[in-house]
Amino acid sequence: MLLQLGVRNGPLGATGYAHRVAGQGTQARRRLIRRIAVRSLLALGGIITFCGVVLVVAAWTEDIAIDGDLGKANAEVLDDTFSRTLVRFYTLDGAEYIPQVGVLYPAGLEVGDVVEVEFRKEDPELVRVAGRGAVVTLLPVGLTVLSVWVVLVPAVWVLRRQLRSPDVTPV
């Protein structure tokens, strides 16, 4: 009867063979999942690192644009939220500006503070707190990227080690 259903009857019996075949499929599936996990973790680390580099390069680019056409003014802090800090300042020609994207490098500013700002004369929407620059972005971006890799490297190492072992046991 078992032979008619296509199940082999070996030294372990029909059920022993079926479990062994099922075990090999499960083991191959686990190896595939681990391989995908390793590649996904490395891709995630690469994306986060790329975003950090782009952020620092963008900050430097904006600083170069401001330094190339530098204007200075005193600004009043109008609003300080998580996403932006709004300031109001007047240019030498008397025009009032409240940059909609906020001021660059606003750490430590509070509503009502009067701070010196540097802006691009050609585009007063691009404004930063005087004396601050892209160097300020290096510490938070660097720590974020470092933290990501401190977590990812051991995780990838463990997963790759399990891939190399001949007998993968369930986790």
C-alpha positions as CSV (number, residue, x, y, z in Angstrom):
1,M,0.0,0.0,0.0
2,L,2.8,2.4,0.9
3,L,4.6,1.7,-2.4
4,Q,1.5,2.6,-4.4
5,L,1.4,6.0,-2.7
6,G,5.0,6.7,-3.8
7,V,6.5,6.6,-0.3
8,R,9.8,4.6,0.0
9,N,10.1,2.0,2.7
10,G,13.7,2.1,3.6
11,P,15.7,0.9,6.7
12,L,14.0,3.6,8.9
13,G,10.5,2.8,7.6
14,A,8.1,5.0,5.7
15,T,7.8,7.6,8.5
16,G,11.5,7.8,9.2
17,Y,12.2,8.6,5.5
18,A,9.5,11.2,5.4
19,H,10.9,13.0,8.5
20,R,14.4,12.9,7.1
21,V,13.3,14.4,3.8
22,A,11.1,17.0,5.6
23,G,14.1,17.8,7.8
24,Q,16.3,18.5,4.8
25,G,13.7,20.9,3.3
26,T,13.3,22.7,6.6
27,Q,17.1,23.0,7.0
28,A,17.4,24.4,3.4
29,R,14.6,26.9,4.2
30,R,16.4,28.0,7.4
31,R,19.6,28.5,5.5
32,L,17.8,30.6,2.8
33,I,16.1,32.7,5.5
34,R,19.4,33.3,7.2
35,R,21.1,34.2,3.9
36,I,18.3,36.7,3.1
37,A,18.5,38.1,6.7
38,V,22.3,38.7,6.3
39,R,21.8,40.5,3.0
40,S,18.9,42.5,4.4
41,L,20.9,43.6,7.4
42,L,23.9,44.6,5.3
43,A,21.6,46.5,2.9
44,L,20.0,48.3,5.9
45,G,23.5,49.3,7.2
46,G,24.5,50.5,3.8
47,I,21.4,52.6,3.3
48,I,21.7,54.2,6.7
49,T,25.4,54.9,6.1
50,F,24.6,56.4,2.7
51,C,21.9,58.7,4.2
52,G,24.3,59.9,6.9
53,V,27.0,60.7,4.2
54,V,24.4,62.5,2.1
55,L,23.2,64.5,5.2
56,V,26.8,65.7,6.0
57,V,27.5,66.5,2.3
58,A,24.2,68.5,2.1
59,A,25.1,70.5,5.2
60,W,28.5,71.3,3.8
61,T,27.0,72.3,0.5
62,E,24.6,74.7,2.2
63,D,27.4,76.2,4.3
64,I,29.5,76.8,1.2
65,A,26.5,78.5,-0.4
66,I,26.0,80.8,2.6
67,D,29.8,81.5,2.8
68,G,29.9,82.5,-0.8
69,D,27.3,85.2,-0.5
70,L,27.4,86.0,3.3
71,G,25.0,88.4,5.0
72,K,24.6,88.8,8.8
73,A,21.8,90.0,10.9
74,N,20.3,89.6,14.4
75,A,17.2,87.3,14.5
76,E,14.5,86.7,17.0
77,V,13.5,83.1,17.6
78,L,9.7,82.9,16.9
79,D,9.0,79.1,17.3
80,D,10.9,76.1,18.4
81,T,9.5,72.7,17.5
82,F,11.0,69.3,17.0
83,S,11.2,69.6,13.2
84,R,12.3,73.3,12.8
85,T,13.1,76.5,14.6
86,L,11.6,79.7,13.0
87,V,13.4,83.0,13.2
88,R,12.7,86.5,12.0
89,F,15.4,88.8,10.8
90,Y,15.8,92.0,8.7
91,T,18.3,92.4,5.9
92,L,20.2,95.6,5.3
93,D,17.6,96.8,2.8
94,G,14.9,96.5,5.6
95,A,13.1,93.4,4.2
96,E,11.7,91.1,6.8
97,Y,12.4,87.3,6.4
98,I,11.0,84.3,8.2
99,P,12.5,81.3,6.5
100,Q,9.8,78.6,6.2
101,V,12.3,75.7,6.6
102,G,13.7,77.3,9.7
103,V,17.3,78.0,10.7
104,L,20.2,75.6,10.4
105,Y,22.0,74.3,13.5
106,P,19.4,75.6,16.1
107,A,20.5,73.6,19.1
108,G,20.0,75.4,22.4
109,L,17.7,78.2,21.0
110,E,14.5,79.1,22.8
111,V,11.5,81.2,21.8
112,G,12.3,84.9,22.4
113,D,16.1,84.6,22.1
114,V,17.9,87.0,19.9
115,V,20.8,85.4,18.0
116,E,23.1,86.4,15.3
117,V,22.5,84.6,12.0
118,E,24.3,84.3,8.7
119,F,22.3,84.0,5.5
120,R,22.8,83.9,1.8
121,K,22.1,87.4,0.4
122,E,20.9,85.9,-2.9
123,D,18.5,83.6,-1.0
124,P,17.7,84.7,2.6
125,E,15.6,81.5,3.1
126,L,19.0,79.8,3.6
127,V,20.0,80.9,7.1
128,R,22.2,79.4,9.9
129,V,23.1,80.4,13.4
130,A,26.3,82.4,13.3
131,G,29.4,80.5,14.2
132,R,27.9,77.1,13.6
133,G,28.5,74.9,10.6
134,A,28.4,71.5,9.1
135,V,30.9,70.2,11.7
136,V,28.0,70.2,14.1
137,T,26.4,67.4,12.1
138,L,29.4,65.1,12.3
139,L,28.9,63.9,15.9
140,P,25.2,62.9,15.7
141,V,25.5,61.4,12.2
142,G,28.8,59.6,13.1
143,L,27.3,58.2,16.3
144,T,24.2,57.0,14.6
145,V,26.2,55.2,11.8
146,L,28.6,53.8,14.3
147,S,25.7,52.5,16.5
148,V,24.0,50.9,13.6
149,W,27.2,49.0,12.6
150,V,27.9,48.0,16.2
151,V,24.6,46.2,16.3
152,L,24.7,44.9,12.7
153,V,28.2,43.4,12.6
154,P,27.7,40.9,15.4
155,A,24.2,40.0,14.1
156,V,25.6,39.3,10.6
157,W,28.6,37.5,12.1
158,V,26.3,35.1,14.0
159,L,24.1,34.5,11.0
160,R,27.0,33.8,8.7
161,R,28.6,31.5,11.3
162,Q,25.4,29.5,11.4
163,L,25.3,29.4,7.6
164,R,28.8,27.9,7.5
165,S,28.1,25.2,10.1
166,P,27.2,21.9,8.4
167,D,24.4,21.1,10.9
168,V,22.1,24.0,11.4
169,T,20.0,23.5,14.5
170,P,16.7,25.3,15.1
171,V,17.0,28.6,17.0
